[in-house]
């Protein structure tokens, strides 16, 4: 009897116990695996790209510590992939290095990038000597003794929609000298897009005019290097020389033109030529004209692709190019040509970068 009682009691308490299940182990985070091959690369002095193979078990990102060294793409997912490391041409006079960092989770891998310096090409025609230059080396802003700004949002005859400002307005710096180059920056400021239109104080009759530049990217951009006469009164009668123009919706197609009363785009008679430069927006190139009493030639990287000859009639309508002209740098936004296919404000800020501007005369 007592055995039966004890057994019943044991069964009763056993059935009513609240025994907890064993504690489950919390999920462990998978350790990030990241591999890059190779971890050292060398890119030619004249610029180019090298590929890096990436293997990871998580999403990854990549960044560079140098402006001249650019990875693409900048991120990827788990698995394998390839990143292209592109370096612009190096004419600094010294070799340079950069570090590209790949990151997946808490794991980092680094690739060292090395580039020798190349000798700057010399495209100056024989018989010319340097008479004016700005190497953009010495100050945070363009030198006021060499340049002056045009300002306002008047459309400038082309229905442009930017507002040109005098270098800095409030917190917005649109003309910045740093690391040996001038950056002309178009950016949003409230409801406006602000940018720069700057001109040389000096002017010249005839010469070889050269600038080394990297162009901005994006639909709506319209960078230019051009010339107008010192005593300008009317367009197109007084003449215009466009050394370099490009519009963002037609990237890397460089245009050199002249305008005068007889030859201008408003009547469909302009004289010009186009040259494709595949890396115009990713690397620096040298844009130039040679202007004499006989002709105007247009060049990219020493290659002549435009010729306009003096017809020797003495008629200003066809040749007003015998008086002093000054140089102009600007980055327009939109307008009849720059905005012909609309504008894309997501590309802002857009930067037009100028390494130097030089003037030579015989």
VOBA-1610 file (N, C-alpha, C; in pm, whole numbers, padded with zeros to 5 digits, always signed):
BEGIN
Unk+00083-00120+00000Unk+00000+00000+00000Unk+00087+00125+00000Unk+00185+00132+00088Unk+00274+00250+00095Unk+00356+00265-00033Unk+00390+00148-00091Unk+00468+00157-00217Unk+00385+00218-00327Unk+00257+00178-00326Unk+00169+00233-00430Unk+00150+00382-00409Unk+00137+00425-00282Unk+00120+00568-00252Unk+00242+00649-00294Unk+00357+00601-00259Unk+00480+00673-00298Unk+00494+00684-00450Unk+00453+00575-00520Unk+00462+00576-00667Unk+00366+00680-00725Unk+00244+00687-00667Unk+00146+00785-00717Unk+00193+00927-00695Unk+00250+00949-00578Unk+00301+01084-00549Unk+00413+01121-00646Unk+00500+01029-00674Unk+00611+01055-00766Unk+00561+01086-00905Unk+00456+01008-00947Unk+00402+01033-01081Unk+00335+01169-01086Unk+00262+01206-00976Unk+00191+01336-00972Unk+00289+01452-00985Unk+00393+01449-00904Unk+00490+01559-00911Unk+00570+01559-01040Unk+00596+01442-01094Unk+00668+01437-01221Unk+00589+01495-01335Unk+00457+01472-01337Unk+00373+01521-01445Unk+00351+01671-01437Unk+00362+01727-01317Unk+00334+01870-01300Unk+00460+01954-01289Unk+00574+01897-01315Unk+00698+01977-01308Unk+00708+02067-01431Unk+00773+02180-01417Unk+00791+02279-01527Unk+00937+02285-01566Unk+00991+02179-01600Unk+01133+02171-01634Unk+01161+02247-01763Unk+01256+02344-01764Unk+01289+02428-01879Unk+01374+02351-01979Unk+01352+02378-02109Unk+01438+02313-02209Unk+01579+02367-02197Unk+01673+02294-02242Unk+01812+02343-02236Unk+01826+02474-02313Unk+01908+02566-02261Unk+01926+02699-02324Unk+01987+02684-02463Unk+01922+02754-02562Unk+01974+02748-02698Unk+02094+02842-02712Unk+02193+02803-02791Unk+02308+02889-02816Unk+02269+03001-02911Unk+02301+03129-02879Unk+02270+03239-02972Unk+02345+03222-03103Unk+02286+03264-03215Unk+02356+03246-03345Unk+02488+03321-03346Unk+02588+03257-03393Unk+02721+03316-03402Unk+02738+03388-03535Unk+02791+03512-03532Unk+02814+03586-03655Unk+02925+03517-03735Unk+02898+03501-03863Unk+02996+03436-03950Unk+03115+03529-03969Unk+03232+03478-03945Unk+03352+03560-03960Unk+03370+03598-04107Unk+03402+03726-04131Unk+03418+03774-04268Unk+03542+03714-04333Unk+03522+03666-04454Unk+03635+03620-04534Unk+03653+03717-04650Unk+03773+03763-04671Unk+03802+03860-04776Unk+03939+03833-04833Unk+03945+03823-04965Unk+04073+03800-05032Unk+04082+03892-05153Unk+04199+03953-05174Unk+04225+04031-05295Unk+04354+03984-05359Unk+04356+03977-05490Unk+04475+03934-05564Unk+04488+04022-05688Unk+04603+04088-05704Unk+04718+04097-05616Unk+04697+04206-05510Unk+04793+04220-05420Unk+04786+04326-05320Unk+04888+04436-05347Unk+04953+04430-05462Unk+05042+04538-05508Unk+05028+04549-05659Unk+05011+04672-05708Unk+05003+04691-05853Unk+05083+04816-05891Unk+05121+04818-06018Unk+05191+04934-06074Unk+05117+04976-06201Unk+05091+05106-06213Unk+05018+05159-06328Unk+05112+05250-06407Unk+05110+05245-06540Unk+05203+05325-06621Unk+05194+05475-06590Unk+05304+05542-06609Unk+05310+05686-06579Unk+05210+05766-06661Unk+05179+05718-06780Unk+05085+05790-06866Unk+04939+05757-06834Unk+04917+05677-06730Unk+04782+05644-06687Unk+04735+05510-06739Unk+04632+05457-06677Unk+04577+05329-06718Unk+04507+05261-06603Unk+04477+05132-06621Unk+04401+05056-06522Unk+04462+04919-06499Unk+04444+04867-06379Unk+04480+04730-06344Unk+04363+04669-06268Unk+04340+04538-06288Unk+04229+04470-06222Unk+04275+04397-06096Unk+04186+04395-05997Unk+04208+04321-05874Unk+04092+04224-05857Unk+04123+04095-05832Unk+04020+03994-05808Unk+03982+03996-05661Unk+03852+04002-05634Unk+03801+04008-05496Unk+03716+03884-05470Unk+03740+03820-05356Unk+03657+03708-05311Unk+03615+03737-05167Unk+03486+03728-05138Unk+03436+03759-05005Unk+03310+03678-04977Unk+03283+03657-04848Unk+03159+03588-04809Unk+03055+03686-04756Unk+03084+03814-04769Unk+02992+03919-04728Unk+02998+04034-04829Unk+02906+04128-04815Unk+02916+04251-04894Unk+03045+04324-04861Unk+03104+04389-04960Unk+03231+04457-04940Unk+03228+04594-05007Unk+03319+04681-04961Unk+03338+04814-05020Unk+03486+04836-05045Unk+03517+04934-05129Unk+03656+04967-05157Unk+03669+05119-05168Unk+03779+05173-05118Unk+03805+05317-05123Unk+03953+05342-05148Unk+03983+05461-05198Unk+04121+05501-05226Unk+04156+05623-05143Unk+04282+05634-05103Unk+04325+05751-05025Unk+04387+05859-05113Unk+04374+05848-05247Unk+04431+05948-05338Unk+04331+05980-05449Unk+04319+06110-05482Unk+04226+06152-05586Unk+04261+06094-05722Unk+04390+06077-05749Unk+04432+06033-05882Unk+04412+05884-05905Unk+04375+05811-05800Unk+04363+05666-05805Unk+04218+05629-05772Unk+04146+05570-05869Unk+04002+05550-05854Unk+03963+05404-05874Unk+03896+05342-05775Unk+03845+05205-05794Unk+03705+05205-05853Unk+03675+05102-05931Unk+03540+05086-05987Unk+03514+04938-06014Unk+03402+04882-05964Unk+03302+04946-05880Unk+03353+04968-05738Unk+03278+05042-05659Unk+03320+05074-05522Unk+03259+04981-05418Unk+03180+04884-05462Unk+03122+04788-05368Unk+03079+04663-05444Unk+03053+04556-05369Unk+03009+04431-05429Unk+02948+04340-05324Unk+02894+04228-05368Unk+02831+04133-05278Unk+02917+04011-05254Unk+02861+03916-05176Unk+02933+03793-05147Unk+02961+03716-05276Unk+03075+03652-05278Unk+03117+03578-05395Unk+03244+03637-05453Unk+03259+03627-05585Unk+03378+03678-05651Unk+03347+03798-05737Unk+03446+03879-05763Unk+03428+03996-05847Unk+03562+04056-05886Unk+03555+04158-05970Unk+03676+04227-06017Unk+03660+04376-05997Unk+03763+04439-05945Unk+03767+04585-05930Unk+03877+04639-06019Unk+03845+04741-06097Unk+03943+04805-06182Unk+03997+04928-06110Unk+04128+04936-06096Unk+04193+05051-06034Unk+04252+05136-06146Unk+04203+05260-06157Unk+04243+05350-06265Unk+04322+05467-06209Unk+04433+05498-06272Unk+04515+05613-06233Unk+04525+05708-06351Unk+04514+05836-06324Unk+04535+05936-06427Unk+04683+05948-06459Unk+04716+06016-06567Unk+04857+06034-06603Unk+04929+06114-06495Unk+05055+06083-06475Unk+05134+06146-06370Unk+05246+06230-06431Unk+05224+06360-06434Unk+05325+06453-06482Unk+05371+06545-06369Unk+05371+06492-06247Unk+05407+06574-06130Unk+05558+06591-06115Unk+05635+06508-06183Unk+05781+06514-06169Unk+05836+06416-06067Unk+05749+06350-05990Unk+05792+06250-05892Unk+05698+06130-05897Unk+05753+06015-05860Unk+05670+05896-05849Unk+05570+05915-05734Unk+05459+05843-05739Unk+05360+05857-05632Unk+05299+05721-05599Unk+05240+05712-05482Unk+05179+05587-05439Unk+05045+05616-05372Unk+04959+05517-05373Unk+04829+05527-05309Unk+04798+05393-05243Unk+04699+05395-05155Unk+04656+05273-05088Unk+04506+05258-05109Unk+04469+05141-05160Unk+04329+05109-05183Unk+04286+05008-05078Unk+04178+05039-05005Unk+04135+04955-04892Unk+04002+04887-04923Unk+04002+04754-04911Unk+03881+04673-04925Unk+03832+04635-04786Unk+03701+04642-04765Unk+03643+04614-04633Unk+03521+04524-04646Unk+03521+04415-04567Unk+03405+04327-04554Unk+03386+04299-04406Unk+03275+04344-04349Unk+03257+04331-04206Unk+03367+04405-04133Unk+03435+04336-04043Unk+03546+04397-03971Unk+03682+04363-04031Unk+03680+04301-04149Unk+03804+04259-04214Unk+03844+04359-04322Unk+03971+04399-04321Unk+04026+04491-04420Unk+04141+04426-04495Unk+04149+04453-04623Unk+04264+04414-04704Unk+04308+04536-04783Unk+04437+04554-04799Unk+04490+04673-04865Unk+04573+04635-04988Unk+04559+04720-05089Unk+04640+04705-05210Unk+04721+04832-05229Unk+04849+04818-05248Unk+04938+04932-05273Unk+04946+04959-05423Unk+04931+05086-05460Unk+04934+05129-05600Unk+05053+05221-05619Unk+05132+05193-05720Unk+05254+05271-05745Unk+05252+05322-05888Unk+05301+05444-05908Unk+05305+05502-06042Unk+05427+05593-06056Unk+05506+05567-06157Unk+05619+05653-06190Unk+05569+05784-06251Unk+05657+05882-06261Unk+05623+06009-06325Unk+05671+06008-06470Unk+05589+06064-06556Unk+05625+06078-06697Unk+05670+06221-06724Unk+05740+06239-06833Unk+05780+06373-06874Unk+05663+06438-06946Unk+05632+06563-06905Unk+05521+06634-06966Unk+05546+06653-07115Unk+05450+06618-07200Unk+05468+06639-07343Unk+05484+06787-07376Unk+05563+06817-07474Unk+05585+06955-07518Unk+05532+06969-07660Unk+05417+07034-07671Unk+05355+07051-07801Unk+05369+07193-07856Unk+05447+07276-07788Unk+05459+07416-07830Unk+05532+07423-07964Unk+05474+07490-08063Unk+05540+07500-08194Unk+05674+07573-08183Unk+05761+07542-08275Unk+05894+07603-08276Unk+05884+07754-08295Unk+05970+07825-08223Unk+05977+07970-08238Unk+05895+08049-08138Unk+05822+07980-08048Unk+05739+08047-07948Unk+05807+08046-07812Unk+05783+08155-07735Unk+05836+08167-07599Unk+05720+08198-07503Unk+05733+08147-07381Unk+05630+08167-07280Unk+05625+08314-07238Unk+05504+08374-07243Unk+05488+08515-07204Unk+05392+08532-07088Unk+05311+08430-07059Unk+05215+08439-06947Unk+05177+08297-06906Unk+05154+08279-06777Unk+05115+08146-06730Unk+05047+08155-06594Unk+04965+08058-06565Unk+04915+08034-06430Unk+04921+07884-06407Unk+05006+07843-06315Unk+05026+07702-06283Unk+04938+07658-06166Unk+04865+07751-06104Unk+04774+07722-05994Unk+04844+07645-05881Unk+04953+07705-05836Unk+05035+07640-05734Unk+05036+07714-05599Unk+05005+07843-05597Unk+05048+07922-05483Unk+04939+07964-05385Unk+04813+07968-05426Unk+04711+08021-05336Unk+04586+07936-05338Unk+04499+07959-05241Unk+04375+07882-05232Unk+04274+07927-05337Unk+04286+08051-05383Unk+04196+08106-05483Unk+04279+08149-05605Unk+04217+08154-05723Unk+04289+08207-05839Unk+04342+08347-05810Unk+04460+08377-05863Unk+04526+08504-05833Unk+04448+08621-05894Unk+04412+08717-05808Unk+04333+08831-05855Unk+04412+08921-05948Unk+04544+08910-05946Unk+04625+08988-06039Unk+04625+08932-06179Unk+04569+08813-06196Unk+04569+08749-06327Unk+04428+08728-06383Unk+04327+08721-06294Unk+04192+08684-06338Unk+04089+08780-06280Unk+03975+08794-06350Unk+03860+08864-06296Unk+03735+08782-06326Unk+03634+08795-06241Unk+03512+08715-06251Unk+03400+08793-06318Unk+03324+08724-06402Unk+03194+08774-06446Unk+03088+08707-06359Unk+02986+08781-06318Unk+02887+08728-06227Unk+02745+08753-06278Unk+02651+08674-06224Unk+02511+08694-06257Unk+02448+08573-06321Unk+02316+08581-06343Unk+02238+08469-06397Unk+02153+08516-06514Unk+02218+08587-06606Unk+02145+08651-06716Unk+02120+08559-06834Unk+02174+08438-06830Unk+02160+08347-06943Unk+02274+08356-07043Unk+02343+08471-07045Unk+02466+08488-07123Unk+02450+08459-07271Unk+02331+08487-07323Unk+02306+08471-07465Unk+02276+08330-07510Unk+02286+08233-07416Unk+02264+08092-07451Unk+02154+08029-07367Unk+02078+08110-07294Unk+01975+08059-07202Unk+02033+07965-07097Unk+02158+07991-07056Unk+02219+07911-06949Unk+02143+07937-06819Unk+02141+07837-06730Unk+02061+07850-06609Unk+02145+07856-06482Unk+02277+07867-06495Unk+02359+07881-06375Unk+02365+08028-06332Unk+02407+08047-06209Unk+02436+08180-06156Unk+02586+08187-06132Unk+02656+08271-06208Unk+02800+08283-06190Unk+02829+08369-06067Unk+02921+08319-05982Unk+02954+08387-05857Unk+03104+08419-05855Unk+03146+08513-05768Unk+03287+08556-05766Unk+03375+08468-05677Unk+03390+08343-05714Unk+03481+08254-05640Unk+03416+08187-05522Unk+03382+08266-05420Unk+03322+08214-05297Unk+03201+08298-05263Unk+03088+08232-05235Unk+02968+08299-05186Unk+02920+08223-05064Unk+02925+08286-04947Unk+02888+08218-04824Unk+02977+08099-04800Unk+02914+07982-04788Unk+02989+07859-04765Unk+03025+07787-04894Unk+02988+07846-05007Unk+03009+07780-05135Unk+03136+07829-05203Unk+03234+07740-05217Unk+03357+07771-05290Unk+03346+07709-05428Unk+03343+07793-05529Unk+03327+07743-05666Unk+03455+07756-05747Unk+03555+07825-05696Unk+03686+07835-05762Unk+03792+07809-05656Unk+03850+07691-05660Unk+03941+07647-05555Unk+04073+07602-05616Unk+04184+07653-05563Unk+04317+07607-05602Unk+04368+07515-05493Unk+04397+07389-05529Unk+04450+07291-05433Unk+04525+07183-05508Unk+04631+07134-05444Unk+04710+07024-05502Unk+04755+07053-05645Unk+04785+07180-05673Unk+04842+07216-05802Unk+04745+07232-05916Unk+04613+07233-05888Unk+04515+07254-05994Unk+04407+07350-05948Unk+04344+07414-06047Unk+04224+07494-06024Unk+04102+07406-06043Unk+04011+07408-05945Unk+03884+07337-05958Unk+03772+07440-05973Unk+03705+07439-06088Unk+03584+07517-06107Unk+03468+07423-06079Unk+03387+07456-05979Unk+03286+07363-05928Unk+03147+07423-05945Unk+03062+07351-06017Unk+02921+07386-06027Unk+02845+07308-05920Unk+02763+07378-05840Unk+02695+07311-05730Unk+02560+07376-05703Unk+02475+07302-05634Unk+02345+07355-05594Unk+02362+07452-05477Unk+02287+07563-05484Unk+02284+07659-05373Unk+02140+07710-05365Unk+02062+07650-05276Unk+01920+07681-05274Unk+01855+07632-05402Unk+01784+07722-05468Unk+01720+07686-05595Unk+01810+07711-05715Unk+01929+07768-05691Unk+02023+07800-05799Unk+02127+07690-05816Unk+02188+07688-05934Unk+02315+07620-05955Unk+02419+07730-05973Unk+02519+07732-05886Unk+02622+07836-05891Unk+02748+07779-05955Unk+02821+07865-06027Unk+02940+07821-06097Unk+03031+07943-06121Unk+03129+07927-06209Unk+03235+08026-06229Unk+03251+08058-06377Unk+03271+08189-06404Unk+03314+08237-06535Unk+03424+08339-06507Unk+03548+08304-06543Unk+03664+08386-06507Unk+03749+08415-06631Unk+03810+08534-06632Unk+03879+08585-06750Unk+04016+08639-06715Unk+04110+08627-06809Unk+04242+08686-06786Unk+04234+08837-06796Unk+04311+08902-06711Unk+04321+09048-06718Unk+04399+09090-06841Unk+04501+09013-06875Unk+04582+09044-06993Unk+04515+08992-07121Unk+04553+09051-07231Unk+04506+09007-07363Unk+04623+09007-07460Unk+04607+08935-07571Unk+04718+08915-07664Unk+04666+08912-07807Unk+04749+08958-07900Unk+04722+08942-08043Unk+04817+08837-08097Unk+04763+08725-08140Unk+04836+08610-08193Unk+04913+08539-08082Unk+04941+08412-08108Unk+05017+08333-08011Unk+04972+08189-08012Unk+05033+08113-07923Unk+04997+07974-07898Unk+04941+07967-07757Unk+04817+07924-07742Unk+04745+07926-07615Unk+04712+07782-07576Unk+04750+07744-07455Unk+04745+07603-07417Unk+04698+07588-07273Unk+04613+07488-07246Unk+04571+07455-07111Unk+04560+07304-07097Unk+04598+07255-06981Unk+04587+07112-06951Unk+04471+07094-06853Unk+04371+07014-06894Unk+04245+07015-06820Unk+04181+06876-06817Unk+04099+06855-06714Unk+04013+06737-06703Unk+03869+06787-06692Unk+03780+06732-06773Unk+03646+06787-06789Unk+03546+06721-06694Unk+03441+06793-06658Unk+03339+06737-06569Unk+03249+06640-06644Unk+03180+06556-06567Unk+03087+06459-06626Unk+02945+06492-06583Unk+02849+06457-06666Unk+02709+06469-06628Unk+02629+06554-06723Unk+02506+06511-06749Unk+02417+06582-06841Unk+02381+06718-06782Unk+02411+06822-06857Unk+02389+06959-06812Unk+02518+07039-06805Unk+02633+06971-06790Unk+02761+07041-06783Unk+02803+07091-06921Unk+02871+07207-06920Unk+02917+07269-07044Unk+03045+07348-07014Unk+03160+07278-07005Unk+03287+07347-06978Unk+03342+07409-07106Unk+03417+07518-07090Unk+03475+07583-07208Unk+03604+07655-07171Unk+03692+07663-07270Unk+03810+07750-07271Unk+03801+07827-07402Unk+03790+07962-07394Unk+03762+08037-07516Unk+03818+08177-07505Unk+03796+08258-07611Unk+03856+08391-07619Unk+03757+08490-07679Unk+03760+08611-07625Unk+03686+08724-07682Unk+03781+08844-07693Unk+03751+08937-07783Unk+03839+09054-07799Unk+03833+09145-07677Unk+03947+09205-07647Unk+03958+09297-07533Unk+03855+09409-07542Unk+03838+09465-07661Unk+03744+09576-07681Unk+03614+09524-07743Unk+03557+09423-07679Unk+03436+09359-07730Unk+03317+09454-07720Unk+03241+09465-07829Unk+03120+09547-07828Unk+02999+09471-07880Unk+03020+09382-07977Unk+02905+09314-08035Unk+02943+09174-08081Unk+02848+09082-08067Unk+02868+08944-08113Unk+02769+08918-08225Unk+02812+08853-08333Unk+02941+08786-08355Unk+03043+08872-08429Unk+03007+08998-08456Unk+03092+09079-08542Unk+03233+09097-08493Unk+03252+09101-08359Unk+03387+09122-08306Unk+03469+08994-08298Unk+03404+08879-08319Unk+03477+08752-08323Unk+03479+08679-08190Unk+03493+08549-08201Unk+03506+08459-08085Unk+03588+08339-08127Unk+03678+08294-08038Unk+03759+08175-08062Unk+03733+08076-07950Unk+03680+07960-07983Unk+03652+07855-07884Unk+03761+07748-07893Unk+03850+07749-07796Unk+03962+07655-07796Unk+03914+07514-07762Unk+03825+07505-07663Unk+03772+07376-07619Unk+03632+07394-07564Unk+03538+07315-07614Unk+03406+07305-07555Unk+03364+07158-07557Unk+03280+07122-07459Unk+03223+06988-07454Unk+03094+06998-07374Unk+02995+06917-07409Unk+02871+06914-07332Unk+02852+06775-07273Unk+02797+06771-07151Unk+02792+06646-07077Unk+02707+06537-07138Unk+02604+06572-07216Unk+02521+06468-07277Unk+02590+06405-07398Unk+02700+06464-07443Unk+02779+06410-07554Unk+02924+06398-07508Unk+02950+06314-07409Unk+03079+06316-07342Unk+03196+06279-07432Unk+03309+06347-07403Unk+03438+06318-07466Unk+03447+06359-07612Unk+03348+06429-07663Unk+03356+06487-07797Unk+03393+06634-07784Unk+03516+06665-07822Unk+03573+06798-07802Unk+03552+06880-07928Unk+03515+07006-07910Unk+03484+07093-08021Unk+03572+07218-08016Unk+03627+07255-08131Unk+03702+07380-08148Unk+03633+07457-08261Unk+03599+07584-08236Unk+03526+07662-08336Unk+03571+07808-08335Unk+03536+07879-08443Unk+03547+08025-08445Unk+03409+08080-08481Unk+03385+08205-08438Unk+03262+08274-08473Unk+03296+08415-08519Unk+03231+08459-08625Unk+03241+08597-08672Unk+03110+08627-08746Unk+03099+08744-08805Unk+02971+08781-08866Unk+02935+08689-08981Unk+03035+08648-09058Unk+03006+08562-09173Unk+02988+08416-09134Unk+03054+08375-09024Unk+03054+08234-08985Unk+03015+08223-08838Unk+02892+08184-08812Unk+02850+08164-08674Unk+02729+08072-08669Unk+02707+08013-08552Unk+02603+07910-08539Unk+02461+07966-08551Unk+02443+08095-08526Unk+02308+08150-08532Unk+02253+08149-08674Unk+02343+08146-08774Unk+02298+08138-08913Unk+02344+08007-08979Unk+02399+07916-08895Unk+02435+07783-08944Unk+02560+07778-09028Unk+02647+07879-09014Unk+02768+07882-09098Unk+02896+07871-09017Unk+02885+07835-08888Unk+03004+07833-08803Unk+03111+07739-08860Unk+03235+07773-08830Unk+03349+07692-08873Unk+03405+07622-08749Unk+03407+07490-08752Unk+03457+07417-08637Unk+03489+07274-08671Unk+03541+07202-08573Unk+03574+07061-08590Unk+03560+06992-08455Unk+03542+06861-08461Unk+03523+06780-08340Unk+03627+06669-08337Unk+03676+06642-08218Unk+03769+06531-08199Unk+03727+06452-08075Unk+03722+06321-08088Unk+03685+06237-07975Unk+03809+06209-07889Unk+03794+06232-07759Unk+03900+06206-07661Unk+03838+06115-07554Unk+03856+05983-07563Unk+03781+05890-07478Unk+03796+05911-07329Unk+03906+05972-07284Unk+03928+05990-07140Unk+03924+06138-07100Unk+03852+06219-07176Unk+03849+06362-07147Unk+03793+06392-07008Unk+03701+06307-06959Unk+03638+06331-06829Unk+03706+06258-06714Unk+03804+06175-06746Unk+03872+06099-06640Unk+04020+06128-06631Unk+04075+06201-06728Unk+04218+06229-06727Unk+04243+06366-06787Unk+04362+06418-06763Unk+04399+06548-06816Unk+04447+06536-06960Unk+04410+06636-07040Unk+04457+06646-07178Unk+04491+06792-07206Unk+04573+06813-07309Unk+04621+06947-07342Unk+04543+06998-07463Unk+04472+07109-07442Unk+04390+07172-07546Unk+04455+07304-07583Unk+04463+07332-07714Unk+04540+07448-07756Unk+04492+07501-07891Unk+04528+07628-07915Unk+04518+07684-08050Unk+04650+07755-08082Unk+04681+07757-08210Unk+04785+07847-08262Unk+04713+07949-08350Unk+04732+08076-08317Unk+04661+08185-08385Unk+04765+08280-08443Unk+04766+08294-08573Unk+04858+08385-08641Unk+04776+08476-08734Unk+04846+08563-08806Unk+04778+08647-08904Unk+04731+08567-09024Unk+04776+08443-09035Unk+04743+08359-09151Unk+04633+08257-09122Unk+04625+08208-08997Unk+04536+08096-08969Unk+04510+08084-08818Unk+04411+08003-08786Unk+04386+07955-08650Unk+04379+07803-08657Unk+04465+07737-08580Unk+04468+07591-08573Unk+04418+07548-08434Unk+04343+07438-08428Unk+04301+07381-08300Unk+04367+07246-08278Unk+04408+07219-08152Unk+04483+07098-08118Unk+04425+07030-07993Unk+04438+06898-07987Unk+04425+06820-07864Unk+04547+06730-07854Unk+04620+06743-07744Unk+04740+06661-07722Unk+04833+06664-07842Unk+04851+06783-07899Unk+04945+06802-08008Unk+04894+06763-08145Unk+04772+06709-08153Unk+04716+06669-08282Unk+04628+06782-08335Unk+04661+06833-08454Unk+04579+06939-08513Unk+04456+06878-08579Unk+04339+06928-08539Unk+04215+06876-08596Unk+04124+06986-08648Unk+04164+07112-08634Unk+04083+07223-08684Unk+04172+07325-08752Unk+04129+07375-08869Unk+04202+07479-08942Unk+04103+07583-08993Unk+04133+07708-08965Unk+04056+07818-09022Unk+04156+07920-09078Unk+04150+07943-09208Unk+04248+08029-09274Unk+04194+08169-09296Unk+04283+08266-09288Unk+04249+08404-09320Unk+04229+08414-09471Unk+04114+08466-09513Unk+04087+08473-09657Unk+04155+08594-09723Unk+04220+08675-09640Unk+04302+08787-09691Unk+04221+08892-09766Unk+04092+08900-09741Unk+04011+09002-09808Unk+04015+09135-09733Unk+04061+09132-09609Unk+04059+09253-09528Unk+03922+09283-09472Unk+03829+09192-09488Unk+03691+09211-09444Unk+03676+09160-09301Unk+03637+09247-09209Unk+03619+09207-09069Unk+03510+09102-09054Unk+03417+09095-09148Unk+03309+08997-09138Unk+03362+08855-09140Unk+03475+08834-09210Unk+03531+08699-09221Unk+03659+08681-09141Unk+03724+08791-09101Unk+03848+08779-09023Unk+03860+08900-08928Unk+03793+08892-08811Unk+03810+08997-08711Unk+03923+08966-08613Unk+04004+08867-08648Unk+04103+08811-08555Unk+04240+08876-08571Unk+04244+09008-08560Unk+04371+09081-08572Unk+04383+09187-08463Unk+04314+09164-08352Unk+04317+09255-08237Unk+04338+09172-08110Unk+04371+09236-07997Unk+04395+09158-07874Unk+04269+09086-07826Unk+04288+08959-07790Unk+04183+08876-07729Unk+04230+08831-07590Unk+04136+08810-07500Unk+04169+08756-07367Unk+04108+08617-07352Unk+04158+08542-07253Unk+04115+08404-07231Unk+04002+08397-07129Unk+03914+08299-07148Unk+03800+08279-07060Unk+03790+08131-07021Unk+03763+08106-06894Unk+03734+07973-06842Unk+03597+07976-06776Unk+03510+07884-06810Unk+03381+07879-06741Unk+03322+07739-06746Unk+03234+07714-06651Unk+03156+07592-06648Unk+03009+07632-06645Unk+02944+07623-06761Unk+02802+07657-06771Unk+02718+07536-06731Unk+02591+07565-06700Unk+02496+07459-06665Unk+02370+07479-06751Unk+02337+07376-06829Unk+02221+07386-06915Unk+02245+07479-07032Unk+02139+07545-07077Unk+02149+07635-07190Unk+02113+07568-07321Unk+02122+07647-07429Unk+02079+07598-07560Unk+02152+07472-07603Unk+02281+07465-07572Unk+02359+07346-07610Unk+02377+07253-07491Unk+02427+07305-07379Unk+02451+07219-07263Unk+02326+07151-07211Unk+02210+07216-07228Unk+02085+07158-07180Unk+01995+07108-07289Unk+02050+07084-07407Unk+01968+07043-07522Unk+01896+06910-07497Unk+01951+06826-07409Unk+01886+06700-07373Unk+01848+06698-07225Unk+01825+06817-07169Unk+01789+06826-07029Unk+01912+06831-06939Unk+01890+06845-06809Unk+01998+06847-06711Unk+01968+06744-06603Unk+02074+06698-06539Unk+02062+06598-06433Unk+02132+06652-06309Unk+02054+06708-06216Unk+02114+06771-06099Unk+02179+06670-06004Unk+02153+06541-06024Unk+02217+06441-05938Unk+02368+06434-05961Unk+02418+06489-06072Unk+02562+06487-06098Unk+02635+06599-06025Unk+02562+06691-05965Unk+02623+06802-05893Unk+02664+06759-05753Unk+02776+06811-05701Unk+02865+06909-05766Unk+02947+06845-05878Unk+02970+06923-05983Unk+03052+06881-06097Unk+03177+06968-06101Unk+03292+06905-06127Unk+03420+06976-06119Unk+03493+06975-06252Unk+03533+07094-06293Unk+03615+07119-06413Unk+03753+07154-06359Unk+03854+07071-06390Unk+03985+07082-06325Unk+04091+07127-06427Unk+04164+07231-06391Unk+04263+07290-06481Unk+04401+07285-06415Unk+04494+07218-06480Unk+04630+07204-06426Unk+04711+07331-06449Unk+04701+07388-06568Unk+04770+07513-06600Unk+04708+07579-06721Unk+04736+07709-06736Unk+04703+07783-06857Unk+04830+07860-06896Unk+04871+07851-07024Unk+04996+07914-07068Unk+04975+07984-07201Unk+05046+08094-07217Unk+05040+08172-07341Unk+05183+08190-07393Unk+05202+08160-07521Unk+05333+08173-07587Unk+05316+08267-07706Unk+05421+08342-07734Unk+05421+08426-07854Unk+05557+08418-07920Unk+05557+08453-08050Unk+05684+08454-08124Unk+05762+08579-08089
//
